[in-house]
Structure formats: C-alpha cells, structure tokens
Amino acid sequence: MPRSIHADPVCFGPLLLLLGLLWFHAPASAQNPSTQIPPPQSQSPTSAKPTRHDSVEVVAHLSPEEVEDGKLNDAYESIAQLQRKGSCTAEIIQSYQSDVIPLAEKSTFNVPKNKFLFLANRDIGNCYLAQQRFAEAEASFRKILQYAPVWPGTDDSAYPINFRQIATAQMYQQHWTEAEQSLLKSISLFDPLIATWEKSDNNLGREFVSNYRGSQSESYALLAVVYFREGRTQEALTTVEKAYDEATKYKLAPQFHNQVVNIGKAIANASEDSTAQRTWSQRNPIE
C-alpha cells in the first residue's frame, strides 16, 4: 500500500528557463511557472521522523533499530533545518557529506541506513539544482534510486517525483531525449499509486489521489516542454492539453492548475498555431 504523499518540489526562484528554452528553439521552445520553463525545483527537506521524547523512560522502550534511527535523524535534522530556512550553501552540502552520509553508511540496520542515505543525497541534489550545478544534481538524484526500494519504497510518491527531478536536471543540460524518458517514467509510476488509492472511500485516500494526479500533471507539463524543445510542437500541445484536462476534470489544487496553465500559455504563444494561441489565451491561473 502506498504511503504518505511527499510534498512536491518547492521552486527556488522565478521561472527563468522556460522562456529561454522556448525562444532559443526557432519559433521559440525543473516546478512554479510563468511564461517560462520551470526553474530548478526541489522537495523541501522534510522531517524524517516525528520528534522523539528524549527521556530515559521512552528510550528504554526503543528497539536498537529505533535508537539507531533516532541518532541518524538527529544528525540529519541538524542540517535539514538549516536548508529549510532557505540556505543551500556549499557548507550545507559538505555537512551532509561529512556528518550524515558516513554515519548512515556505517549503520548495521538496513532501513535507517537506506532512509538517511536517501534523504541526504536527495537534499544534496536539491542544493545542486539551486546552485545550477545540474550534472551533479542529476548524479545525486540517480544515486538515491539504489536506496528508494528499501526506503521510502517504490510505492511512495517520492519515487516518481525523483524521476521528475532527474528530468529537471537533464532539461537544464538540454539532454532532451534523456529528460523525455525520465518524465515518461515519472508519469507511468504515478498510475498505480492513483489506481490503488482510488479504491479507498475515505478522505485521506481522496486527498492522496488528488495530490498524485496533481504531481503527475506537473510531469506531463514538463514533458510538453521537452517535446516543444525537440521541435515536436503538436505533441507538445497535445500533452499540455492532457495535463489541463486532468487539472480541470479533477479540480486539482491551484498550484498544479496554475503551473499547467502557465506552461500551456508559453508553449502556445511560442508556437505558430493560432488555434492553440486563441484557446490558451482564454485560460487563466486560479487566484
């Protein structure tokens, strides 16, 4: 059963790339859009576990694996809290590399080990995106694919989101074929998550489905950008139209709807398709 949805990436700044990529490509063609392509985006460092009560009474009831998890969490959180404040410095990266990763690698427990190797390397990748070190970001996101099957699991939304992060780094390097494959993988991985939670009749299940569909729409929108950049204008328009249909049919949250609308407008405006331009001119972000 899929676990809790991971928050979608938080962008580091205004969308500077979409417009540049669009206009660089003759007539014109990583997660907040305007008339430009998504900037480097990242999942915000999330708390790896609930806050522990550091009392002798509680610790006495913890298993050795839980104690190990807590020790690794303390090391991770001391750095992740700084990153959450908006800092993504070389010192942050170095701290993950020197204080968290070696400690996790020495762990004798498989789940805590893979959990904190996943989290630390993911956050390093996010920092590399923020620093526009895109090849290094891609390498970091690829690295965590080896840890994901153990934690958080391939049935967790972090798994397809990570493929979109890989694609974002590839897009900034203008590796269009590779980015296309990463986004198609991201999209396909969301399908079983949606199908599983659609069977649930409670509010939590409905919330998960909505978030999964929204995150999948982001992958569709970026795929449309890739198609346009490759000169496949009609495929780009068809793909972003599908994303828009999903956003409106399922009444997705404004952040998902607005990203699709802004990317759709950018692609339509950069194309020579007057029908698409007219259609997208009538679609607006949700305030």
C-alpha positions in Angstrom: 0.0 0.0 0.0 1.5 3.4 -1.0 2.5 5.6 2.0 2.1 9.2 2.6 2.4 11.7 -0.3 5.7 13.6 -0.3 5.4 17.3 -0.9 6.1 18.4 -4.4 9.2 20.3 -5.1 9.4 23.9 -4.0 11.0 26.2 -6.6 14.0 28.3 -5.8 13.1 31.3 -7.8 11.2 32.8 -10.8 10.9 30.7 -13.9 13.9 31.7 -15.9 14.3 28.7 -18.1 11.0 28.1 -19.9 11.0 31.3 -21.9 14.7 30.9 -22.7 14.3 27.3 -23.9 11.3 28.1 -25.9 12.7 31.2 -27.7 16.0 29.5 -28.2 14.3 26.9 -30.3 13.5 28.6 -33.6 9.9 29.7 -33.3 10.5 29.5 -29.7 10.6 26.2 -27.2 12.6 21.6 -13.4 8.4 23.0 -10.5 6.2 27.5 -10.4 5.5 28.7 -13.8 5.0 32.0 -15.6 5.7 32.3 -19.3 8.9 30.4 -18.7 10.0 26.9 -18.0 10.2 25.6 -14.5 13.3 26.6 -12.6 15.3 24.2 -10.5 12.9 22.7 -8.0 13.3 20.5 -5.1 11.4 18.6 -2.5 11.7 20.6 0.7 13.7 18.7 3.4 11.0 17.0 5.4 11.3 15.8 8.9 12.5 12.2 8.7 10.5 11.1 11.7 8.3 12.5 14.4 10.0 14.4 17.2 11.2 12.0 19.9 10.9 12.5 23.6 14.4 12.2 24.9 13.6 10.7 28.2 15.1 7.6 29.8 11.6 6.1 30.1 10.9 6.4 26.4 14.3 5.4 25.2 14.1 2.2 27.4 11.2 1.1 25.2 13.0 1.7 21.9 14.5 -1.2 19.9 18.2 -1.0 18.9 17.0 -0.1 15.3 14.8 2.7 16.6 17.7 4.1 18.7 19.9 4.0 15.5 17.1 5.7 13.6 16.9 8.4 16.2 20.7 9.0 16.2 20.7 9.3 12.4 17.7 11.6 12.5 19.3 13.9 14.9 22.4 14.3 12.7 20.2 14.7 9.6 17.8 17.2 11.1 20.5 19.5 12.4 21.4 20.2 8.7 18.0 19.8 7.1 16.6 22.5 9.4 19.2 25.0 8.0 18.2 24.0 4.5 14.5 24.6 5.2 15.3 28.2 6.1 16.4 28.7 2.5 20.1 28.1 2.9 21.7 25.9 0.2 25.4 26.6 0.6 28.5 24.6 0.0 28.7 24.2 3.8 25.2 22.5 3.8 26.3 20.0 1.2 29.6 19.4 3.0 27.8 18.8 6.2 25.5 16.2 4.6 28.6 14.5 3.1 30.7 14.5 6.3 28.1 14.3 9.1 25.2 12.2 7.8 26.3 10.0 4.9 29.3 8.4 6.6 27.2 7.8 9.8 24.4 6.2 7.7 26.8 4.0 5.7 28.1 2.5 9.0 24.6 1.6 10.2 24.0 -2.1 10.6 20.3 -1.7 10.2 19.1 -1.7 6.6 16.1 0.6 6.9 17.7 3.5 8.8 20.8 3.2 6.6 18.9 3.5 3.3 16.5 6.0 4.7 19.1 8.6 5.6 21.3 7.9 2.6 18.1 8.6 0.5 17.3 11.8 2.4 20.8 13.2 2.5 21.6 12.6 -1.2 18.2 13.9 -2.2 18.8 17.1 -0.3 22.2 17.4 -1.8 20.7 17.1 -5.3 18.2 19.8 -4.4 21.1 22.1 -3.4 22.9 21.3 -6.6 19.8 22.4 -8.5 19.7 25.6 -6.6 23.3 26.2 -7.4 22.7 25.4 -11.1 25.2 22.5 -10.9 22.9 20.4 -13.0 25.1 17.4 -13.8 25.9 16.9 -10.1 22.2 17.3 -9.3 21.3 14.6 -11.8 24.0 12.3 -10.3 22.6 12.8 -6.8 19.1 12.0 -7.9 20.2 9.0 -9.7 22.2 7.8 -6.7 19.1 7.6 -4.5 17.4 5.2 -6.8 19.5 2.5 -5.2 18.2 3.4 -1.7 14.5 4.0 -2.6 13.4 0.3 -2.8 14.2 -0.1 0.9 13.1 3.4 2.0 10.7 5.1 1.3 9.7 2.3 -1.2 8.9 2.3 -4.9 5.2 2.6 -3.9 5.8 6.0 -2.4 5.3 9.3 -4.3 8.9 10.2 -3.7 9.9 7.6 -6.3 8.1 9.2 -9.4 8.9 12.7 -8.1 12.6 11.7 -8.1 12.4 10.8 -11.8 10.9 14.3 -12.4 13.8 15.8 -10.5 16.2 13.8 -12.7 14.4 15.1 -15.8 14.6 18.7 -14.5 18.4 18.4 -14.2 18.5 16.9 -17.6 16.4 19.7 -19.2 18.8 22.3 -17.8 21.6 20.4 -19.5 19.5 20.3 -22.7 19.5 16.5 -22.7 16.1 16.3 -24.2 15.9 12.6 -25.1 17.0 11.6 -21.6 14.6 14.0 -20.0 11.7 12.6 -22.1 12.4 9.1 -20.8 12.7 10.3 -17.2 9.3 12.1 -17.4 7.6 9.2 -19.1 8.8 7.0 -16.2 7.6 9.5 -13.7 4.2 9.6 -15.3 3.8 5.8 -15.5 4.8 5.4 -11.9 2.0 7.6 -10.7 -0.6 5.4 -12.4 -0.5 2.5 -10.0 -0.5 4.9 -7.0 -3.6 6.6 -8.3 -5.3 3.3 -9.1 -4.6 1.9 -5.6 -5.9 4.9 -3.7 -8.9 5.4 -6.0 -10.2 2.2 -4.3 -10.3 4.0 -1.0 -13.5 5.6 0.1 -12.1 7.8 2.9 -11.0 11.4 2.8 -7.3 10.5 3.2 -7.5 8.3 0.1 -9.2 11.1 -1.9 -6.5 13.6 -0.8 -3.8 11.2 -1.9 -5.4 10.7 -5.3 -5.7 14.4 -5.8 -2.1 15.1 -4.9 -0.9 12.2 -7.0 -2.8 13.5 -10.0 -1.5 17.0 -9.4 2.1 15.8 -9.3 1.6 13.7 -12.4 0.2 16.8 -14.2 3.5 18.6 -13.4 5.3 15.7 -15.1 3.0 16.0 -18.2 3.6 19.7 -18.4 7.3 19.3 -18.3 7.1 16.6 -20.9 5.2 19.0 -23.2 8.2 21.5 -22.8 10.6 18.7 -23.8 8.5 17.9 -26.9 8.4 21.5 -27.9 12.1 21.9 -27.4 12.6 18.9 -29.7 10.6 20.6 -32.4 7.5 18.3 -31.8 5.1 21.1 -31.5 1.8 19.2 -31.9 2.9 16.5 -29.4 3.7 19.3 -27.0 0.3 20.9 -27.4 -1.5 17.6 -27.1 0.5 16.7 -23.9 -0.1 20.0 -22.2 -3.8 19.8 -23.2 -4.0 16.5 -21.4 -2.4 18.0 -18.3 -5.0 20.8 -18.5 -7.9 18.3 -18.9 -6.7 16.5 -15.8 -6.3 19.7 -13.8 -9.9 20.9 -14.6 -11.6 17.5 -14.6 -10.4 16.6 -11.1 -10.4 20.2 -9.8 -6.7 20.0 -8.8 -5.2 22.4 -6.4 -4.3 25.8 -7.7 -0.5 25.2 -7.7 -1.0 22.3 -10.1 -3.6 24.0 -12.2 -1.6 27.2 -12.5 1.6 25.5 -13.5 -0.1 23.7 -16.3 -1.9 26.9 -17.5 1.3 29.0 -17.5 3.3 26.3 -19.3 0.4 25.8 -21.8 0.3 29.5 -22.5 4.1 29.7 -23.0 4.1 26.8 -25.5 1.0 28.1 -27.4 2.5 31.6 -27.6 5.8 30.3 -28.8 4.1 28.1 -31.5 2.7 29.1 -34.8 -0.6 27.5 -34.0 -3.2 30.3 -34.0 -5.9 27.9 -32.7 -3.8 26.9 -29.7 -2.9 30.5 -29.1 -6.6 31.5 -29.1 -7.6 28.6 -26.8 -4.8 29.2 -24.2 -5.4 33.0 -24.2 -8.8 32.2 -22.6 -7.3 30.1 -19.8 -6.1 31.8 -16.7 -4.5 30.8 -13.4 -6.6 30.5 -10.3 -6.1 33.4 -8.0 
